[in-house]
Amino acid sequence: MLRITCVQFLPGCNGSRLVSGGADRQVRVTDLERCAMKSFGAHRGAVRAVAATSK
C-alpha cells in the first residue's frame, strides 16, 4: 500500500495536476485530467514535504 506523506496542487494548472511525496521515497506528478502519473525516485528517504512554484 502506498503511504502518501505530502501533496500539493501545482499552481497555474486549474487544479488538474498535483505533486505528491511518499514513504516509498518517490515524488509523483499526477495529471488528473489524463489519469497519468510520472514518478521521480532519487530520494534517500521518505519524502516529507513538497513545494511547487509557478515558474
N, C-alpha and C positions, 0 to 999 in steps of 0.2 A: 504494500500500500504506500502511496506517495504522501509524504508529510510536507505540506507547504508551510513555510515559516514566514513568508512576507509576500505581499502583492501590491502592485500599483498600476493604475491605468496610465497609458502613455499620453502625454499632452498632445493636442492637435490632431487626434485620431477619432474624435467624436465618440469615444467610449468603445471603439471597435477593437482596440489592441491593449493588451496588458503584459506586464513583465512580472514574473514570479521567481522566487528562490525557494529552495527546499533543503531538507536534511540530507538528501542524496547528492549534495554538492553541485547541483545543476541550476543554471539560470535559464528560464524559458521565456520566449516571447510568443504570445498566443494571439492569433488573428481570429476574433470571434465571428466575423462575417464569413470567412472562408473555412472555418474549422481546421486551421493549420497551426502548427507549432514548430518552433525552431529551438533547439537546445544548445547551450554553451556549457561545457563542463571542465574548465581549467581551474577549479577552485579546490583548495586543500582541505576545507572543512565545510560544515553546513553553511548555507547562505542565510544570513540572519537579517539582512536589510537590502533593499533595492532603492535606487533613486533614479528618476527619469527627468530629463530636461527637454525643452522644445528644440534644442539645437543638436 
